[in-house]
Amino acid sequence: MDRVRTVAQHTPGSRGAAKGSTGLGLLLALVATVVWSGSFVATRGMADSVPPVQAVFWRWIIATLAVAPFAARQAWRQRALIRRHLGFIALASLFGVALYNTLVHQAGLTTSASNMGMIMAASPVVMALYARLGGERLGVRRTFGLLLAAFGVLLLVGDGSLDVDFGAGDLWMFAAALSFATYSALLKRKPAELGGPAFLITTFVLGALMLAPAYAVSLTVQGGFEVTPGTGGMLLYVGVMSSAVAFFAWNKAVSIIGAARAGVVYYLQPVCVAGLGLLLLGERTGPAELLCMALILGGVSLGARR
């Protein structure tokens, strides 16, 4: 029986299925990365009109409503399983929903969308370290690709120099990168029997509940915000696309190819954010930035391969 299983694992069809799964995982990671790139532009656009905690709170309310038609029934069926693993789910909600996004919106007050995307690209380094600590072998090619892309990101943040001077917003983004990497590492421990939609809506609800006290304080101290077509549109984008769609795609990608490999694709984010920042916010991209982006793309190409 073991021999039959071994032969089956090495058939051309099995290899093709494995390659197909890897390709799907990389594609889903890319979808999440591109969508999240737009969220940094939207976050920067809301910085002067919507207080960070209020923006994040409504982001998750909108996200919960967006996924409810697809996820609520499964979550109800798996309510006993959710209660059994509530500690783990709450931890994932804390790092991936409440902390990460609040830190991103806080950073948007004092740094550019391009810087936000560049610094968030530090999270794959932490993902790879978590993966290595968990016993995953990264391999020479993927490690070299990771280091090459990291070098490109460092040059990009330093405007072509390794002498980097970080501001307050940049430091907030580093904290956000650490939080997101921790969330991605936690995803590997998600119980296999817990459905993706059920996990997603539960983390969204718990994250919103965690933010509710801070939201109440923000309303009292800062007052509310005016809902305009601009702010409403950006909140819908970060709530539906950047939360519901991107988180589902990312979670699925990590379940297929692992956080370390998905993290390599995530290095494309500075390239996407820089392009969107130029088109939508007028943030310029010069020759030095283009060279750094080429290093990032080269590193991603090496690191994403088997």
C-alpha positions as a Markdown table, in Angstrom:
| # | Residue | x | y | z |
|---|---|---|---|---|
| 1 | Met | 0.0 | 0.0 | 0.0 |
| 2 | Asp | 2.8 | 2.4 | 0.9 |
| 3 | Arg | 4.5 | 1.6 | -2.5 |
| 4 | Val | 1.2 | 2.4 | -4.3 |
| 5 | Arg | 0.9 | 5.7 | -2.5 |
| 6 | Thr | 4.6 | 6.6 | -3.2 |
| 7 | Val | 4.1 | 5.8 | -6.9 |
| 8 | Ala | 1.0 | 7.9 | -7.0 |
| 9 | Gln | 2.8 | 10.9 | -5.4 |
| 10 | His | 5.4 | 10.8 | -8.2 |
| 11 | Thr | 3.1 | 10.5 | -11.2 |
| 12 | Pro | 3.1 | 13.4 | -13.8 |
| 13 | Gly | -0.5 | 14.1 | -12.9 |
| 14 | Ser | 0.4 | 14.5 | -9.2 |
| 15 | Arg | 3.2 | 16.9 | -10.1 |
| 16 | Gly | 0.9 | 18.8 | -12.4 |
| 17 | Ala | -1.7 | 19.1 | -9.6 |
| 18 | Ala | 1.0 | 20.4 | -7.2 |
| 19 | Lys | 2.1 | 23.0 | -9.7 |
| 20 | Gly | -1.5 | 24.0 | -10.3 |
| 21 | Ser | -2.0 | 24.5 | -6.6 |
| 22 | Thr | 1.2 | 26.5 | -6.2 |
| 23 | Gly | 0.1 | 28.7 | -9.1 |
| 24 | Leu | -3.3 | 29.3 | -7.6 |
| 25 | Gly | -1.7 | 30.1 | -4.3 |
| 26 | Leu | 0.7 | 32.6 | -5.9 |
| 27 | Leu | -2.2 | 34.2 | -7.9 |
| 28 | Leu | -4.3 | 34.6 | -4.7 |
| 29 | Ala | -1.4 | 36.2 | -2.9 |
| 30 | Leu | -0.9 | 38.6 | -5.8 |
| 31 | Val | -4.6 | 39.5 | -5.8 |
| 32 | Ala | -4.5 | 40.3 | -2.1 |
| 33 | Thr | -1.3 | 42.3 | -2.5 |
| 34 | Val | -2.6 | 44.4 | -5.4 |
| 35 | Val | -5.9 | 45.1 | -3.5 |
| 36 | Trp | -4.1 | 46.0 | -0.3 |
| 37 | Ser | -1.8 | 48.4 | -2.3 |
| 38 | Gly | -5.0 | 50.4 | -3.2 |
| 39 | Ser | -5.9 | 50.4 | 0.5 |
| 40 | Phe | -2.8 | 52.3 | 1.4 |
| 41 | Val | -3.7 | 55.0 | -1.1 |
| 42 | Ala | -7.3 | 55.1 | 0.3 |
| 43 | Thr | -5.9 | 55.3 | 3.9 |
| 44 | Arg | -3.7 | 58.2 | 3.0 |
| 45 | Gly | -6.6 | 59.9 | 1.2 |
| 46 | Met | -8.8 | 59.6 | 4.4 |
| 47 | Ala | -6.0 | 60.7 | 6.8 |
| 48 | Asp | -7.2 | 64.4 | 7.0 |
| 49 | Ser | -10.9 | 63.7 | 7.2 |
| 50 | Val | -11.5 | 60.4 | 9.2 |
| 51 | Pro | -9.9 | 59.7 | 12.5 |
| 52 | Pro | -7.9 | 56.4 | 12.3 |
| 53 | Val | -9.8 | 54.4 | 14.9 |
| 54 | Gln | -13.1 | 55.5 | 13.4 |
| 55 | Ala | -12.0 | 54.6 | 9.9 |
| 56 | Val | -10.8 | 51.1 | 11.0 |
| 57 | Phe | -14.0 | 50.4 | 13.1 |
| 58 | Trp | -16.3 | 51.2 | 10.1 |
| 59 | Arg | -14.0 | 49.3 | 7.8 |
| 60 | Trp | -14.7 | 46.1 | 9.8 |
| 61 | Ile | -18.4 | 46.8 | 10.1 |
| 62 | Ile | -18.6 | 47.1 | 6.3 |
| 63 | Ala | -16.5 | 44.0 | 5.9 |
| 64 | Thr | -18.7 | 42.0 | 8.2 |
| 65 | Leu | -21.8 | 43.0 | 6.2 |
| 66 | Ala | -20.0 | 42.2 | 3.0 |
| 67 | Val | -19.1 | 38.6 | 3.9 |
| 68 | Ala | -22.2 | 37.9 | 6.0 |
| 69 | Pro | -24.3 | 36.5 | 3.0 |
| 70 | Phe | -21.5 | 34.0 | 2.3 |
| 71 | Ala | -20.2 | 33.3 | 5.7 |
| 72 | Ala | -22.9 | 33.7 | 8.4 |
| 73 | Arg | -24.5 | 30.3 | 7.8 |
| 74 | Gln | -21.3 | 28.4 | 7.9 |
| 75 | Ala | -20.2 | 30.3 | 11.1 |
| 76 | Trp | -23.5 | 29.4 | 12.7 |
| 77 | Arg | -23.1 | 25.7 | 11.8 |
| 78 | Gln | -19.6 | 25.7 | 13.2 |
| 79 | Arg | -20.4 | 27.7 | 16.3 |
| 80 | Ala | -19.3 | 24.9 | 18.6 |
| 81 | Leu | -15.9 | 24.6 | 16.8 |
| 82 | Ile | -15.5 | 28.4 | 17.0 |
| 83 | Arg | -16.1 | 28.4 | 20.7 |
| 84 | Arg | -13.6 | 25.6 | 21.1 |
| 85 | His | -10.9 | 27.6 | 19.3 |
| 86 | Leu | -12.0 | 31.0 | 20.4 |
| 87 | Gly | -8.6 | 31.8 | 22.0 |
| 88 | Phe | -6.8 | 31.3 | 18.8 |
| 89 | Ile | -9.3 | 33.2 | 16.7 |
| 90 | Ala | -9.2 | 36.1 | 19.1 |
| 91 | Leu | -5.4 | 36.2 | 18.8 |
| 92 | Ala | -5.7 | 36.3 | 15.0 |
| 93 | Ser | -8.3 | 39.0 | 15.3 |
| 94 | Leu | -6.1 | 41.1 | 17.5 |
| 95 | Phe | -3.0 | 41.0 | 15.2 |
| 96 | Gly | -4.7 | 40.8 | 11.8 |
| 97 | Val | -7.8 | 42.9 | 12.3 |
| 98 | Ala | -7.7 | 45.3 | 15.2 |
| 99 | Leu | -4.0 | 46.1 | 15.6 |
| 100 | Tyr | -2.7 | 45.9 | 12.1 |
| 101 | Asn | -5.2 | 48.1 | 10.4 |
| 102 | Thr | -5.3 | 50.7 | 13.3 |
| 103 | Leu | -1.5 | 51.0 | 13.0 |
| 104 | Val | -1.7 | 51.5 | 9.2 |
| 105 | His | -4.3 | 54.2 | 9.5 |
| 106 | Gln | -2.3 | 55.9 | 12.3 |
| 107 | Ala | 0.8 | 55.8 | 10.0 |
| 108 | Gly | -1.2 | 57.4 | 7.2 |
| 109 | Leu | -1.4 | 60.6 | 9.2 |
| 110 | Thr | 2.3 | 61.4 | 8.9 |
| 111 | Thr | 3.8 | 59.4 | 6.0 |
| 112 | Ser | 3.2 | 58.9 | 2.3 |
| 113 | Ala | 1.3 | 56.1 | 0.7 |
| 114 | Ser | 4.5 | 55.0 | -1.1 |
| 115 | Asn | 6.4 | 54.8 | 2.2 |
| 116 | Met | 3.6 | 52.8 | 3.8 |
| 117 | Gly | 3.8 | 50.3 | 1.0 |
| 118 | Met | 7.6 | 50.1 | 1.1 |
| 119 | Ile | 7.8 | 49.6 | 4.8 |
| 120 | Met | 5.0 | 47.0 | 4.8 |
| 121 | Ala | 7.2 | 45.0 | 2.5 |
| 122 | Ala | 9.4 | 44.3 | 5.6 |
| 123 | Ser | 6.8 | 41.9 | 6.8 |
| 124 | Pro | 7.9 | 39.0 | 4.5 |
| 125 | Val | 11.2 | 39.0 | 6.3 |
| 126 | Val | 9.4 | 38.3 | 9.6 |
| 127 | Met | 7.2 | 35.8 | 7.9 |
| 128 | Ala | 10.2 | 33.9 | 6.7 |
| 129 | Leu | 11.8 | 34.0 | 10.1 |
| 130 | Tyr | 8.6 | 32.6 | 11.7 |
| 131 | Ala | 8.5 | 29.9 | 9.0 |
| 132 | Arg | 12.2 | 29.0 | 9.7 |
| 133 | Leu | 11.5 | 28.8 | 13.4 |
| 134 | Gly | 8.6 | 26.5 | 12.6 |
| 135 | Gly | 10.9 | 24.1 | 10.9 |
| 136 | Glu | 10.3 | 25.1 | 7.2 |
| 137 | Arg | 13.3 | 24.9 | 4.9 |
| 138 | Leu | 13.6 | 28.1 | 2.8 |
| 139 | Gly | 16.3 | 26.9 | 0.4 |
| 140 | Val | 19.2 | 28.9 | -1.1 |
| 141 | Arg | 17.3 | 30.4 | -4.0 |
| 142 | Arg | 14.3 | 31.5 | -2.0 |
| 143 | Thr | 16.6 | 32.9 | 0.8 |
| 144 | Phe | 18.6 | 34.8 | -1.9 |
| 145 | Gly | 15.4 | 36.2 | -3.4 |
| 146 | Leu | 14.2 | 37.3 | 0.0 |
| 147 | Leu | 17.4 | 39.1 | 0.7 |
| 148 | Leu | 17.5 | 40.7 | -2.7 |
| 149 | Ala | 14.0 | 42.0 | -2.4 |
| 150 | Ala | 14.7 | 43.2 | 1.2 |
| 151 | Phe | 17.7 | 45.1 | -0.1 |
| 152 | Gly | 15.6 | 46.7 | -2.8 |
| 153 | Val | 13.0 | 47.8 | -0.2 |
| 154 | Leu | 15.7 | 49.2 | 2.1 |
| 155 | Leu | 17.1 | 51.3 | -0.8 |
| 156 | Leu | 13.6 | 52.4 | -1.8 |
| 157 | Val | 12.8 | 53.6 | 1.7 |
| 158 | Gly | 16.2 | 55.4 | 1.9 |
| 159 | Asp | 15.8 | 57.1 | -1.5 |
| 160 | Gly | 18.6 | 55.2 | -3.1 |
| 161 | Ser | 20.8 | 55.2 | 0.1 |
| 162 | Leu | 21.3 | 52.8 | 3.0 |
| 163 | Asp | 21.3 | 55.8 | 5.3 |
| 164 | Val | 17.6 | 55.6 | 6.3 |
| 165 | Asp | 15.9 | 58.2 | 8.5 |
| 166 | Phe | 12.6 | 57.0 | 9.8 |
| 167 | Gly | 9.8 | 59.4 | 10.9 |
| 168 | Ala | 6.9 | 58.7 | 13.3 |
| 169 | Gly | 4.6 | 57.4 | 10.5 |
| 170 | Asp | 7.3 | 55.1 | 9.3 |
| 171 | Leu | 7.8 | 53.6 | 12.8 |
| 172 | Trp | 4.0 | 53.0 | 13.0 |
| 173 | Met | 4.2 | 51.1 | 9.7 |
| 174 | Phe | 7.0 | 48.9 | 11.0 |
| 175 | Ala | 4.8 | 48.0 | 13.9 |
| 176 | Ala | 2.0 | 47.3 | 11.4 |
| 177 | Ala | 4.3 | 45.0 | 9.4 |
| 178 | Leu | 5.2 | 43.0 | 12.5 |
| 179 | Ser | 1.6 | 42.7 | 13.4 |
| 180 | Phe | 0.6 | 41.5 | 9.9 |
| 181 | Ala | 3.5 | 39.0 | 9.8 |
| 182 | Thr | 2.4 | 37.6 | 13.1 |
| 183 | Tyr | -1.1 | 37.2 | 11.8 |
| 184 | Ser | 0.1 | 35.4 | 8.7 |
| 185 | Ala | 2.2 | 33.0 | 10.8 |
| 186 | Leu | -0.9 | 32.3 | 13.0 |
| 187 | Leu | -2.9 | 31.3 | 9.9 |
| 188 | Lys | -0.8 | 28.1 | 9.6 |
| 189 | Arg | -2.3 | 27.0 | 13.0 |
| 190 | Lys | -5.9 | 27.5 | 11.9 |
| 191 | Pro | -7.9 | 24.3 | 12.5 |
| 192 | Ala | -8.4 | 22.5 | 9.2 |
| 193 | Glu | -12.0 | 21.8 | 9.9 |
| 194 | Leu | -12.8 | 25.4 | 10.5 |
| 195 | Gly | -14.2 | 26.9 | 7.2 |
| 196 | Gly | -12.5 | 29.9 | 5.7 |
| 197 | Pro | -15.6 | 32.1 | 5.5 |
| 198 | Ala | -16.6 | 31.2 | 9.1 |
| 199 | Phe | -13.1 | 32.1 | 10.3 |
| 200 | Leu | -13.1 | 35.3 | 8.3 |
| 201 | Ile | -16.4 | 36.7 | 9.6 |
| 202 | Thr | -15.6 | 35.7 | 13.2 |
| 203 | Thr | -12.3 | 37.5 | 13.1 |
| 204 | Phe | -14.0 | 40.6 | 11.6 |
| 205 | Val | -16.7 | 40.6 | 14.3 |
| 206 | Leu | -14.2 | 40.1 | 17.1 |
| 207 | Gly | -11.9 | 42.8 | 15.7 |
| 208 | Ala | -14.7 | 45.3 | 15.6 |
| 209 | Leu | -15.7 | 44.4 | 19.2 |
| 210 | Met | -12.0 | 45.0 | 20.3 |
| 211 | Leu | -12.1 | 48.4 | 18.6 |
| 212 | Ala | -15.4 | 49.5 | 20.0 |
| 213 | Pro | -14.1 | 51.0 | 23.2 |
| 214 | Ala | -11.4 | 53.0 | 21.4 |
| 215 | Tyr | -14.1 | 54.1 | 18.8 |
| 216 | Ala | -16.3 | 55.4 | 21.6 |
| 217 | Val | -13.3 | 57.4 | 23.1 |
| 218 | Ser | -12.5 | 58.8 | 19.6 |
| 219 | Leu | -16.1 | 59.9 | 19.1 |
| 220 | Thr | -16.0 | 61.7 | 22.5 |
| 221 | Val | -12.7 | 63.4 | 22.0 |
| 222 | Gln | -12.4 | 64.0 | 18.3 |
| 223 | Gly | -16.1 | 64.0 | 17.3 |
| 224 | Gly | -17.5 | 62.2 | 14.2 |
| 225 | Phe | -16.6 | 62.7 | 10.6 |
| 226 | Glu | -18.7 | 63.9 | 7.6 |
| 227 | Val | -19.6 | 61.2 | 5.2 |
| 228 | Thr | -19.0 | 62.5 | 1.7 |
| 229 | Pro | -18.8 | 60.6 | -1.7 |
| 230 | Gly | -15.0 | 60.6 | -1.3 |
| 231 | Thr | -14.8 | 59.3 | 2.3 |
| 232 | Gly | -17.8 | 56.9 | 1.7 |
| 233 | Gly | -16.2 | 55.5 | -1.5 |
| 234 | Met | -12.8 | 55.0 | 0.3 |
| 235 | Leu | -14.5 | 53.3 | 3.3 |
| 236 | Leu | -16.4 | 51.0 | 0.9 |
| 237 | Tyr | -13.1 | 50.1 | -0.8 |
| 238 | Val | -11.2 | 49.3 | 2.4 |
| 239 | Gly | -14.2 | 47.5 | 3.8 |
| 240 | Val | -15.2 | 45.4 | 0.9 |
| 241 | Met | -12.1 | 45.0 | -1.3 |
| 242 | Ser | -9.2 | 45.4 | 1.1 |
| 243 | Ser | -10.9 | 43.5 | 4.0 |
| 244 | Ala | -13.4 | 41.0 | 2.7 |
| 245 | Val | -11.9 | 40.1 | -0.7 |
| 246 | Ala | -8.2 | 40.6 | 0.1 |
| 247 | Phe | -8.2 | 38.8 | 3.4 |
| 248 | Phe | -10.1 | 35.8 | 2.0 |
| 249 | Ala | -7.5 | 35.6 | -0.9 |
| 250 | Trp | -4.6 | 36.0 | 1.4 |
| 251 | Asn | -5.8 | 33.4 | 4.0 |
| 252 | Lys | -6.4 | 30.9 | 1.1 |
| 253 | Ala | -3.0 | 31.6 | -0.4 |
| 254 | Val | -1.2 | 31.0 | 2.9 |
| 255 | Ser | -3.1 | 27.7 | 3.4 |
| 256 | Ile | -1.9 | 26.6 | -0.1 |
| 257 | Ile | 1.7 | 27.8 | -0.3 |
| 258 | Gly | 2.6 | 28.9 | 3.2 |
| 259 | Ala | 3.2 | 32.3 | 4.7 |
| 260 | Ala | 6.9 | 32.5 | 3.7 |
| 261 | Arg | 6.2 | 32.0 | -0.1 |
| 262 | Ala | 3.1 | 34.2 | 0.0 |
| 263 | Gly | 5.3 | 36.8 | 1.8 |
| 264 | Val | 7.7 | 36.8 | -1.2 |
| 265 | Val | 4.8 | 37.8 | -3.5 |
| 266 | Tyr | 3.9 | 40.5 | -0.9 |
| 267 | Tyr | 7.2 | 42.2 | -1.8 |
| 268 | Leu | 5.4 | 43.5 | -5.0 |
| 269 | Gln | 3.4 | 45.8 | -2.8 |
| 270 | Pro | 5.8 | 48.8 | -3.0 |
| 271 | Val | 5.8 | 48.6 | -6.7 |
| 272 | Cys | 1.9 | 48.6 | -6.8 |
| 273 | Val | 1.6 | 51.4 | -4.2 |
| 274 | Ala | 4.2 | 53.6 | -6.0 |
| 275 | Gly | 2.3 | 53.2 | -9.2 |
| 276 | Leu | -1.1 | 54.0 | -7.6 |
| 277 | Gly | 0.4 | 56.8 | -5.6 |
| 278 | Leu | 1.7 | 58.4 | -8.8 |
| 279 | Leu | -1.6 | 58.0 | -10.6 |
| 280 | Leu | -4.0 | 59.0 | -7.8 |
| 281 | Leu | -2.0 | 61.2 | -5.4 |
| 282 | Gly | 0.7 | 62.6 | -7.6 |
| 283 | Glu | 3.6 | 61.0 | -5.6 |
| 284 | Arg | 6.6 | 61.0 | -7.9 |
| 285 | Thr | 8.7 | 57.9 | -8.8 |
| 286 | Gly | 12.2 | 58.6 | -10.1 |
| 287 | Pro | 15.1 | 56.5 | -11.6 |
| 288 | Ala | 16.4 | 55.4 | -8.2 |
| 289 | Glu | 12.9 | 54.1 | -7.2 |
| 290 | Leu | 12.6 | 52.3 | -10.5 |
| 291 | Leu | 16.0 | 50.6 | -9.9 |
| 292 | Cys | 14.9 | 49.5 | -6.5 |
| 293 | Met | 11.7 | 48.1 | -7.8 |
| 294 | Ala | 13.7 | 46.1 | -10.4 |
| 295 | Leu | 15.6 | 44.5 | -7.5 |
| 296 | Ile | 12.3 | 43.8 | -5.7 |
| 297 | Leu | 10.8 | 42.2 | -8.8 |
| 298 | Gly | 14.0 | 40.1 | -9.3 |
| 299 | Gly | 13.9 | 38.9 | -5.7 |
| 300 | Val | 10.2 | 38.0 | -6.0 |
| 301 | Ser | 10.8 | 36.0 | -9.2 |
| 302 | Leu | 13.5 | 34.0 | -7.5 |
| 303 | Gly | 11.8 | 33.6 | -4.2 |
| 304 | Ala | 8.4 | 32.5 | -5.6 |
| 305 | Arg | 9.8 | 29.5 | -7.5 |
| 306 | Arg | 10.1 | 26.0 | -6.1 |
